[in-house]
Amino acid sequence: MPIIEGFCSTPHLDNQRHVVELGALAPLPGHVPLLYRHDASKVAGTIELLEYRDGGLWCQARIDDEQYLKGMTHLSACFTVFEHKFVDQYTEKQRRVISKARLDEISLTNNPGNSACTIIIKQADGIGPFHEALIAKVNKMRELTQCLASIQR
């Protein structure tokens, strides 16, 4: 079973004009599900580690079926907001800064709200040259995305 990891939330402006502050997401008591494209009927695997690091909320997960990884490039956090504020309201720089929220689930996706949340494939069973090349490209894309996100700040 493949193991993936990466940030599922970072304090960068996402495509919904949200900024989730570091430490804002509190996991659900017990278990945070790992889903395929936010579909509650498709549990993609098990989250083994969820912790804050310098760049955001880091996730490590074991994928139950490799089919769920096909075409998926990012992690996406779904959350319920409890505290937020609007910054630069009524300007083109308007954004919603989220300071407290409950983490409801994390999903594998190819259409992320936060492009900085790319998947890194850490371990896979029986990978061949194609998968090795794919892993290298996904990891390179992650580096480029993080570079772009740091420029946007």
N, C-alpha and C positions, 0 to 999 in steps of 0.2 A: 504494500500500500504506500503510495507516495506521501511524502511529508512536505508541506509548503509552509512558508512564513512570509511575513511582511507587515507593514503598517496597515491597520484597518481604519485609522483615523489620524490625521495630522492637523496642526493648526494653520493650514493654508486655506486660502479662499477657494471654495469649491464652485462647481458650475451652477449651484442654486444660490450663490452669493452668501453662503454660510461660512463662518469660521468657528470651529469647535476648539475651545481652549484646552490646553494640556490639563489633564486631570478632571475634565468636565464629565466624562462618561463613566458612570458607575454600572458595572455589570449586574444583570438580573441575579437575584439570589440563586445559588446553585449552578445552573447550567445555561450557557449562552449557545444557542444552536448555530451550526455552520450550514447554511442553505445554498442551494443552487439558484441564482438569479432571484433572490428574495421570495422563492416559492416554498411556503411552509410544508408542502407535501413532498418536497425533494430535499431530504437531509443529505448533504454531500460528505459529511465526515464528522470528526470529533475535534473540538478545540482542546489542545493539550496545554497551552500556555497563553495567557493574556496578561500583559503587564505594560506599564508606562516606561518608555525609554526617552532619551533626549529628543527624538524626532516625533514622538506621538505614541499612540497605543499600538503595541506590537502583538501580533497573533502568530501562533504556531499551531498547525492543525494536521491531522492525519486524514487523508482522503480515502473514503471507503471504496470508491469505484473510479478508475482513471477516466471513464467517460465524462465525469463531471468537470475534468480539467480541460477538455478539448475546447480550444478557442477562448478560454478564460484567462485574462491577463491581470485582473485587479481584485482587490478585496473591497467590500463596501459595507459600512456600518449602518445599521438601521437603529434609530433611537427615538425616545419620547422626550421632548424638551420640557424642562421645568423652570429654568431661568435663562433669560437672554436679554440682549439690548440691541437696538439698532444704532449703527454708527454711520455718520455722514448721510443721514436721512435726507431724502429728496435731492440727492446728487447722483451722478453716474458712479460714484464710489460707494454707494450705499451697500451695507452688508449687515447681516444678522450675526452677532457674536454670542455663541452659546456657552454659558458658564456652568450649567448643571443639567444633566440629562441621564436617563436610564438606557443602557445599552440593551436592546431587545434581541438583536441577532446580527450575525455577520454573514455576508454572502460572497460567493465566487461570482464574478461578473466580467463582461467585456465592455460594459457601458457604465463606468464609475462616475459618481458624483465628484469624487476627489481623485484627480489623475495621479497624485503622489502616492497612492496606495496600491502599488504594484506587487504582484505575487513573485516570490522567489521559490523555485523548486529546489529543495535541499536534498531530497533523497527520493529515488524512484527504483523500483524493482525491475531488473532486466532491461535497462535502457540501452538503446542502440545509437548509432551515429546520428540518425534523424532527431531523436529525443535530446541527445547531447547538444546538437546545434540549436534546437528550439529553446532549451534551457539557457544557453549562452545568450541568445537573442532577447529572451524575456528579462534576464538579469541586466543586460546592457540597456534595454528600454527603461528599466527601473532607475538606473543611474542617470539617464538623460532626463527622465521625468522629474527626479529630485532636483537636478540642476535647474531646470525650467521653473520649478516651484520656488526655488530660492531666489531666482531673479524677479519673480512677481511680487515678492515682499516689499 
